[in-house]
Amino acid sequence: MIWRPSLFVSSRFLLGRRGSAQGRKGYLRGAVAGMALSVIPLTLVLFVTNGMIQGITSRYLETSTYHLQASPAYSLDAPDLVAASATLAKIEGVKGAWAEIQGPGVILGSPKDGRPARPRAALVRALDPGLLEEAGFLSYLQAKGGNIAFRRDNDVLLGEALARSLGAEVGELVSLVTSREGGQGLSPRLSTFRVRGIVSTGYQELDSLWALIPLKAGSRILAPGSRRVVVGIKAASPYADLRGLQEGPRTALAPTNGGFEGWGVSTWVESERNLWRSFSTTKALLLLIMALAVAVAAVNVGGSLVTLVLERRKDIAILRSSGTGARQIGLVFVSAGLITGGLGTVLGLALGTGLSLLINPLLSALEYLLGLALRLGALLGGRPDPSPLRLLNPAYYLEKIPVDISLGGILAIGAASLVLCGLASLIPARRASRLPPMEIFRKG
């Protein structure tokens, strides 16, 4: 019950009376605004980084890395890989399994307007045609031209950025240079493919590398000494702990079950360990920088309370002389700090969450306004229209910013802010509880 009068008095300190000295100065109100302004960027960074990491991770999982990968110790041809994928697809907890052969290659587009063909390095992925019909794969791969399908063995699907750099269009022929084994080792091999479709994952780093061809064609043109063969496995719960699912594929592919020797099975976390570690490190650094701003705002709350203690010394002396204990005086200022920090945190979380949800429309509106200003400046200055302004360049990022609103993140930010404000309030609370009332009255 000791908290009730403390909360009442601290609330009066915060709200003040219109026209009073405290109401005019509003130290604590400024601290509320400062706390809110520090929580807004922390909330934005948390939700946007969570969304971007999840967006990029999901694209890798569904279109490239799979949830698990089973890799033999030596190269296998397409029929053996298809047989292994059929075996793995029957394991409990496995949603599907598809064979894939990967290898490096160089693609040359068709010569145009007298200009020579442009060579570009590519990652050649020879896929099981069944993967192109899988729901998870199609949810993150969009056709920017043509179809996502293989009709013939010489069909190729090009990533959008790769097709743009080649100047290739749907229906055109492209040349693919790979390696083949001969008496003198590896030698170049030239194959011709027709562009069946131009595809995009929405992530330019992937779209600039991929040349997708049928599994049979890959088995034929990618030399065993330069290729990597895997069976990609998708689980029912990709974000669960997949280590328990690793033993099933090893057992199913063991020689005693008619399989092959030397299979290794890795989860998506293990396959792309460096990428996920980079994401986690970047997120942690950004959150640390934003958390420092919240800590500074909490110190500002403590500074405002120190000023409040100095202004209300006579009130504190009256309370002490009327029998109010030092502990209760301290609780008044601790509760004032918690109320100040709580109001600022709630306001900051609300505004930060709202801005996170509206981040893409706000960026589009800002791009439009800035572009309009640039065009108006060019018109008044007699200059040609400038290039379209892009604040979020799709050549380096996702095409739009994904946002992941997390209730756990909201609660964590709220709890951390209150703890910091409570700690910052201890010094002024201790100072207020130790003020000698008789000395204050004597000094007037």
Residue, then its C-alpha position, 0 to 999 in steps of 0.5 A: m500500500i506504500w506505493r499508492p501515495s507515492l504514485f499519487v504524488s509523483s503523478r502530480f509532479l509529472l502533470g503539474r498545475r496549469g500556470s504553476a512553476q512546474g507546469r511551465k517548466g515541464y522537466l519531466r514532460g521533456a524527459v517523456a518526449g526524450m524517452a519516446l524519441s529514443v525508443i522510436p528508432l530502436t523499435l524501427v531498427l528491431f522490426v525492420t532488421n527482423g523483417m529483412i533477415q527473415g525475408i532474406t532467410s526465407r528466400y534462401l531456404e525456399t529457393s536455394t539452401y533448402h531446409l536440409q541438404a544431403s550430399p554424397a562424398y562423391s559425384l552421382d549422376a541424375p538417375d541415382l540422385v533422383a532415386a535418393s530423393a525419392t527415398l528421402a521424401k518418404i521419411e517422417g517429417v520430410k515434406g519433399a526432397w529434390a535432386e540438384i546439381q550445381g556448377p560454375g559457368v559463363i553465359l554469353g548473350s546473343p550479339k545485338d546491333g553489331r555488338p559482341a555477346r556479353p559474357r557473364a559468370a553464373l551459378v548453373r543450377a540443374l534442378d529437378p523439374g518437380l521443384l518448380e511446382e513446389a509451393g514454397f519455391l514458387s512463393y519466393l520466385q516470380a516470373k518477370g517474363g516467360n514461364i517458370a517451367f522446363r519444356r525442353d532439355n535446352d531451356v534455361l531460366l535466368g535471374e532477372a539481374l543476370a538477364r539484364s546484364l546479358g541483354a537477354e530476353v525470353g525466347e532468345l538463345v544464349s551460350l553456356v560455357t562449362s567444363r568437361e573432363g578429357g585426357q588433358g583434364l578439364s576443357p571448355r564445353l559450349s552448350t546452347f540454351r533458349v531462355r524460357g523465363i526470366v525470374s526474380t526472388g526479389y533479392q538481387e544478390l541471387d538474381s544476378l547469379w542464377a541460371l536454372i536448367p533441367l537436371k538431365a542437362g546439368s548431369r550432361i554438361l557439368a563435369p563431375g570434377s567441377r560440380r556439386v551434387v545435393v538432395g535438397i530436403k524441405a521439412a514441415s517446420p523449417y525454423a524448428d530444431l532440425r538436428g533430430l531430422q539429420e539422422g533419418p536421411r543418413t540411415a535411409l541412404a546407408p548401404t544396408n538399405g540399398g543406398f550409397e556410402g558416405w552421405g553427409v546431411s547438414t541443416w540450413v544453419e550449417s550450410e550458410r553459417n557465415l551469412w547468418r552470423s553476418f546478419s546476427t552481428t549486424k543486427a546486434l550492432l545496430l540494436l546496441i547503438m540504438a540501445l545507447a540512445v535509450a540509456v542516454a534518455a534514461v539518464n536524462v530522466g534521472g537528471s530531470l528528477v535531480t532538478l525536480v528534487l532541487e525545486r521541491r526541497k520545501d515540499i520534501a521538508i514538509l512531508r518529512s516533518s509531517g511524519t513521511g518516512a525517508r523510504q516513502i520519499g524515495l519511492v515518490f521519486v522512483s515512481a516518478g521516474l518509472i511513470t516518466g519512462g513508462l509514458g515515454t516508452v509506450l508513446g515511443l513503441a506506439l509511434g515506432t510500431g506505426l512507422s514500421l508498418l507504414i515504412n514502405p508507403l512513407l518511403s514511396a511518398l518521400e521518393y515521390l516528393l523528392g523526385l517532384a522537387l528535383r524535376l521542378g528544379a530541373l525545369l526551372g533551371g532548363r536542365p533535362d529531367p533527372s533519373p528517377l530517385r530511389l531511396l531503396n536501391p533494389a540493386y543491393y536490397l530487397e525490392k521492399i522493406p519487410v517488417d516483422i512486428s514481434l510482441g516479444g520485442i515490444l515487451a523486451i524494449g518496454a522492460a529494458s526501458l523501465v529498468l534503465c529509468g528505474l536505475a537512473s531514478l535511484i540517485p535522485a531518490r536517494r538524495a531526496s530521502r536524505l534531505p534534512p528538513m530543519e536545515i531546509f527550513r532554516k535556509g528558507 
